[in-house]
Amino acid sequence: MDMKLELVPVPVSDVDRAKAFYVEKVGFHADHDVQPGNGMRVVQLTPPGSACSIVIGTGMGEISETRPGTIKGLHLVVADIHKAREALASRGVEVSKVDDLGGIKYVHFSDPDGNSWTLQEMPAHQ
C-alpha cells in the first residue's frame, strides 16, 4: 500500500507575512489562498519541484492551535546546495554557511516565526 506525504501544516502568527516570505523569498508556489468563512483561511504553498506542500492559515481546528515556530528541521533536498543557498540569500533569507558532513551538505534557515528548515544536498540525489 502506497502512502504519500502531500501536506505538512506549518503554524504561523501572521498568514500574510508568512505567505510573502515563502513565496517571495523562498520561492514556493502559491497553490491556494481561500477563505471559506467562519474565520478560516487556508493557504497551500509548494516548494519548486516538490510533490509535498505546506499549509498555513487560520481557523483550521487543531492545526491552528499549534504554536507558531514549533516546526523544526523540515528538509528541502536540493541538487546544488551552494546555488540554492545563494538564491535564498540574494532574496533576503538569513541562511547559515554550508555544513559538509562527509559529503552530505546542509544549510539552515527559519521563517519569520522561527519554524526551521534545512536545505540538504545528498550525493545520491544528483
C-alpha positions as CSV (number, residue, x, y, z in Angstrom):
1,M,0.0,0.0,0.0
2,D,1.4,3.4,-1.1
3,M,1.3,6.3,1.4
4,K,2.3,9.7,0.1
5,L,3.0,12.6,2.3
6,E,1.5,15.5,0.5
7,L,0.7,18.3,3.0
8,V,2.5,19.5,6.1
9,P,0.9,22.1,8.4
10,V,3.3,24.9,9.4
11,P,1.9,27.1,12.2
12,V,2.4,30.9,11.8
13,S,1.3,34.0,13.6
14,D,0.7,36.2,10.6
15,V,-0.5,34.4,7.4
16,D,0.2,37.3,5.0
17,R,3.7,37.8,6.3
18,A,4.4,34.0,6.1
19,K,2.9,33.7,2.7
20,A,5.1,36.6,1.4
21,F,8.2,35.0,3.0
22,Y,7.6,31.6,1.5
23,V,6.6,32.9,-2.0
24,E,8.8,35.9,-2.4
25,K,11.9,34.9,-0.5
26,V,12.0,31.1,-0.6
27,G,10.3,30.6,-4.0
28,F,7.4,28.4,-3.1
29,H,4.4,28.4,-5.5
30,A,1.1,29.7,-4.0
31,D,-1.3,27.0,-4.9
32,H,-4.4,28.1,-3.0
33,D,-5.5,31.0,-0.7
34,V,-9.1,30.6,0.2
35,Q,-11.3,31.9,2.9
36,P,-14.4,29.6,3.1
37,G,-15.9,31.5,6.0
38,N,-16.1,31.4,9.8
39,G,-12.6,32.9,10.1
40,M,-11.0,30.1,8.2
41,R,-8.2,30.8,5.8
42,V,-6.3,28.1,4.0
43,V,-3.1,28.9,2.1
44,Q,-1.3,26.0,0.4
45,L,2.3,26.5,-0.8
46,T,4.6,24.1,-2.7
47,P,8.4,24.2,-2.9
48,P,9.5,24.1,-6.6
49,G,9.8,20.5,-7.8
50,S,8.1,19.1,-4.8
51,A,5.1,16.7,-4.6
52,C,4.6,17.8,-0.9
53,S,3.1,21.2,0.1
54,I,2.8,23.1,3.3
55,V,-0.4,24.7,4.6
56,I,-0.6,27.9,6.7
57,G,-3.8,29.6,7.8
58,T,-6.3,30.3,10.4
59,G,-9.4,28.7,11.8
60,M,-8.3,25.1,10.8
61,G,-9.1,23.4,14.1
62,E,-6.2,21.7,15.8
63,I,-3.8,22.7,13.1
64,S,-4.4,26.4,14.0
65,E,-3.9,25.6,17.7
66,T,-0.3,24.6,17.2
67,R,2.1,27.3,18.5
68,P,3.9,29.3,15.7
69,G,7.6,28.5,15.4
70,T,7.3,24.9,16.7
71,I,8.1,23.1,13.5
72,K,11.8,22.3,13.3
73,G,14.1,20.8,10.7
74,L,11.8,20.3,7.7
75,H,14.2,19.3,4.9
76,L,14.3,20.5,1.3
77,V,16.5,18.4,-0.8
78,V,18.4,20.3,-3.5
79,A,20.9,19.3,-6.2
80,D,23.3,22.1,-5.7
81,I,23.4,23.5,-2.1
82,H,25.7,26.4,-2.9
83,K,23.4,27.6,-5.7
84,A,20.3,27.2,-3.5
85,R,21.9,29.0,-0.6
86,E,22.9,31.9,-2.8
87,A,19.4,32.1,-4.3
88,L,17.9,32.4,-0.8
89,A,20.5,34.8,0.5
90,S,20.0,37.0,-2.6
91,R,16.3,37.3,-1.8
92,G,17.0,38.3,1.8
93,V,16.7,35.0,3.7
94,E,19.2,34.6,6.5
95,V,20.9,31.3,5.8
96,S,23.7,29.5,7.6
97,K,27.0,28.6,6.0
98,V,27.2,25.3,4.2
99,D,27.9,22.5,6.6
100,D,29.5,19.4,4.9
101,L,29.1,16.2,6.9
102,G,31.2,13.8,4.9
103,G,29.5,14.5,1.5
104,I,26.0,15.3,2.8
105,K,25.7,19.1,2.9
106,Y,23.3,21.2,4.9
107,V,22.2,24.9,5.1
108,H,19.7,26.1,7.7
109,F,17.2,28.9,7.8
110,S,14.0,29.9,9.6
111,D,10.8,31.6,8.7
112,P,9.7,34.8,10.5
113,D,8.1,32.8,13.3
114,G,11.1,30.5,13.9
115,N,9.9,27.4,12.1
116,S,13.2,25.9,10.9
117,W,14.2,24.5,7.6
118,T,17.2,22.6,6.3
119,L,18.5,22.5,2.7
120,Q,20.1,19.2,2.2
121,E,22.4,18.1,-0.7
122,M,22.9,14.3,-0.9
123,P,25.3,12.7,-3.5
124,A,22.7,10.1,-4.3
125,H,20.2,12.8,-5.4
126,Q,22.5,14.3,-8.0
